[in-house]
Amino acid sequence: MSVSTASRSGGGPAIAALRVMLGVLFLSVWASNLSKGLYDRGPYAALIDGYVATGKAPEAWKDVMRFVADHAAVASKLQLVTELAFGILLVVGLAVRPVAAAAGVFLSALWLSEVGVPHEWIWSLVFPALVAFYLAIVSGGRVLGLDALLLGRRPLSRLPRWATG
């Protein structure tokens, strides 16, 4: 469904609502992780090490997780910035297409990390990842977002379609 079709069929507000809710999800997780100290090196590495020890992710993925845990001083800060940026950009509707695609990949990687981890619901990250990929496909920022506002201005209107929401 194109954005123009979504707008004509009344789907535009629903797309904007999905985008804003996904952004708020990222911001609330960011705030929760920040308050719990999970962006600090030790707790971040411990969380990942726990997923490696108790989860059922493929062994190759567990190797990636071990690498991230070993480099927690940098990786934790990258995740802090990434989750905050995803949240803000999705809420305001800026660069939604690439941000939503990256968020979908990010959420899928988190889902894979949590497979088989006790007390983690297998579907908790699947649906947000699907929403993120959907927003990337339908240009979610072109409905009630800054992408729509900026695309009407030159030279920004000449940006390639993949770079804008």
C-alpha positions as CSV (number, residue, x, y, z in Angstrom):
1,M,0.0,0.0,0.0
2,S,1.5,3.3,-1.0
3,V,1.2,6.3,1.3
4,S,-1.2,8.0,-1.1
5,T,-3.4,4.9,-1.1
6,A,-3.1,4.7,2.7
7,S,-4.1,8.4,3.0
8,R,-7.0,8.1,0.7
9,S,-8.3,4.9,2.4
10,G,-7.9,6.5,5.9
11,G,-4.9,4.4,6.8
12,G,-2.6,7.4,7.1
13,P,-3.5,8.1,10.8
14,A,-3.0,4.4,11.6
15,I,0.5,4.4,10.0
16,A,1.4,7.6,12.0
17,A,0.1,6.0,15.1
18,L,2.1,2.8,14.6
19,R,5.2,5.0,13.9
20,V,4.7,7.1,17.0
21,M,4.0,4.0,19.2
22,L,7.1,2.2,18.0
23,G,9.1,5.4,18.8
24,V,7.6,5.6,22.2
25,L,8.4,1.9,22.8
26,F,12.1,2.7,22.0
27,L,12.1,5.7,24.3
28,S,10.4,3.9,27.1
29,V,12.9,0.9,26.8
30,W,15.7,3.4,26.7
31,A,14.5,5.2,29.8
32,S,14.0,1.9,31.7
33,N,17.4,0.6,30.7
34,L,19.0,3.9,31.7
35,S,17.4,3.9,35.1
36,K,18.4,0.2,35.7
37,G,22.0,1.0,34.7
38,L,21.9,-1.5,31.8
39,Y,23.9,0.9,29.6
40,D,26.8,0.6,32.0
41,R,29.6,-1.8,31.0
42,G,29.1,-4.4,33.8
43,P,25.3,-4.8,33.8
44,Y,25.2,-4.8,30.0
45,A,27.8,-7.5,29.7
46,A,26.1,-9.6,32.4
47,L,22.7,-9.4,30.7
48,I,24.2,-10.6,27.4
49,D,26.3,-13.3,29.1
50,G,23.0,-14.4,30.8
51,Y,21.4,-14.7,27.4
52,V,24.3,-16.7,26.1
53,A,24.2,-19.1,29.1
54,T,20.5,-19.7,29.2
55,G,19.2,-19.0,25.7
56,K,18.9,-21.3,22.7
57,A,20.1,-18.9,20.0
58,P,22.3,-20.5,17.3
59,E,25.9,-21.0,18.3
60,A,27.1,-18.6,15.6
61,W,24.9,-15.9,17.0
62,K,26.1,-16.6,20.6
63,D,29.6,-16.0,19.3
64,V,28.4,-12.5,18.1
65,M,26.8,-12.0,21.5
66,R,30.0,-13.0,23.3
67,F,31.9,-10.5,21.2
68,V,29.5,-7.7,22.1
69,A,29.7,-8.6,25.8
70,D,33.5,-8.6,25.6
71,H,33.3,-5.0,24.1
72,A,30.5,-3.9,26.4
73,A,32.2,-0.5,27.2
74,V,31.6,0.6,23.6
75,A,28.6,-1.6,22.7
76,S,26.5,-0.5,25.6
77,K,27.0,3.2,24.6
78,L,26.2,2.4,21.0
79,Q,23.0,0.7,22.0
80,L,22.1,3.7,24.3
81,V,22.5,6.1,21.4
82,T,20.8,3.8,18.9
83,E,17.7,3.2,21.0
84,L,17.4,6.9,21.8
85,A,17.9,8.0,18.1
86,F,15.3,5.4,16.9
87,G,12.8,6.6,19.4
88,I,13.2,10.3,18.7
89,L,13.3,9.9,14.9
90,L,10.3,7.7,14.8
91,V,8.2,9.9,17.0
92,V,8.9,13.0,14.9
93,G,8.8,11.1,11.6
94,L,12.3,12.0,10.3
95,A,14.2,9.7,8.0
96,V,11.6,7.0,8.8
97,R,12.4,4.7,5.9
98,P,16.0,4.0,6.8
99,V,15.4,4.3,10.6
100,A,12.5,1.9,10.5
101,A,14.5,-0.6,8.4
102,A,17.4,-0.4,10.8
103,A,15.0,-0.7,13.8
104,G,13.5,-3.8,12.3
105,V,17.0,-5.4,11.9
106,F,17.9,-4.3,15.4
107,L,14.7,-5.8,16.9
108,S,15.2,-9.0,15.0
109,A,18.7,-9.3,16.3
110,L,17.4,-8.8,19.9
111,W,14.7,-11.4,19.2
112,L,17.3,-13.9,18.1
113,S,19.3,-13.1,21.2
114,E,16.4,-13.9,23.5
115,V,15.3,-17.2,21.9
116,G,14.8,-19.7,24.6
117,V,15.8,-17.4,27.4
118,P,13.7,-18.2,30.5
119,H,11.0,-15.7,31.3
120,E,11.3,-14.0,27.9
121,W,8.1,-14.2,25.8
122,I,9.1,-15.4,22.3
123,W,6.7,-12.9,20.6
124,S,7.6,-9.8,22.5
125,L,10.0,-8.5,19.8
126,V,8.5,-10.1,16.7
127,F,5.5,-7.7,16.4
128,P,7.6,-4.5,16.9
129,A,10.0,-5.8,14.3
130,L,7.2,-6.4,11.9
131,V,5.8,-2.9,12.5
132,A,9.3,-1.4,11.9
133,F,9.6,-3.3,8.6
134,Y,6.1,-2.2,7.6
135,L,6.9,1.4,8.3
136,A,10.0,1.2,6.2
137,I,7.9,-0.2,3.3
138,V,5.0,2.2,3.5
139,S,7.1,5.4,4.1
140,G,5.7,6.0,7.5
141,G,7.2,9.4,7.9
142,R,5.3,10.8,5.0
143,V,2.1,10.7,7.1
144,L,2.0,13.4,9.9
145,G,5.8,13.4,10.1
146,L,8.7,15.7,9.5
147,D,9.6,13.7,6.3
148,A,6.3,14.9,4.7
149,L,7.1,18.5,5.7
150,L,10.7,18.4,4.5
151,L,10.0,16.6,1.2
152,G,8.0,19.6,0.0
153,R,11.1,21.8,0.3
154,R,13.9,22.0,-2.2
155,P,16.6,20.7,-2.4
156,L,15.4,18.1,0.2
157,S,12.7,17.0,-2.2
158,R,15.4,15.6,-4.4
159,L,16.5,13.1,-1.8
160,P,16.3,9.5,-3.0
161,R,13.1,7.8,-1.9
162,W,14.9,5.2,0.2
163,A,16.4,8.0,2.4
164,T,13.1,9.5,3.4
165,G,10.1,8.2,5.3
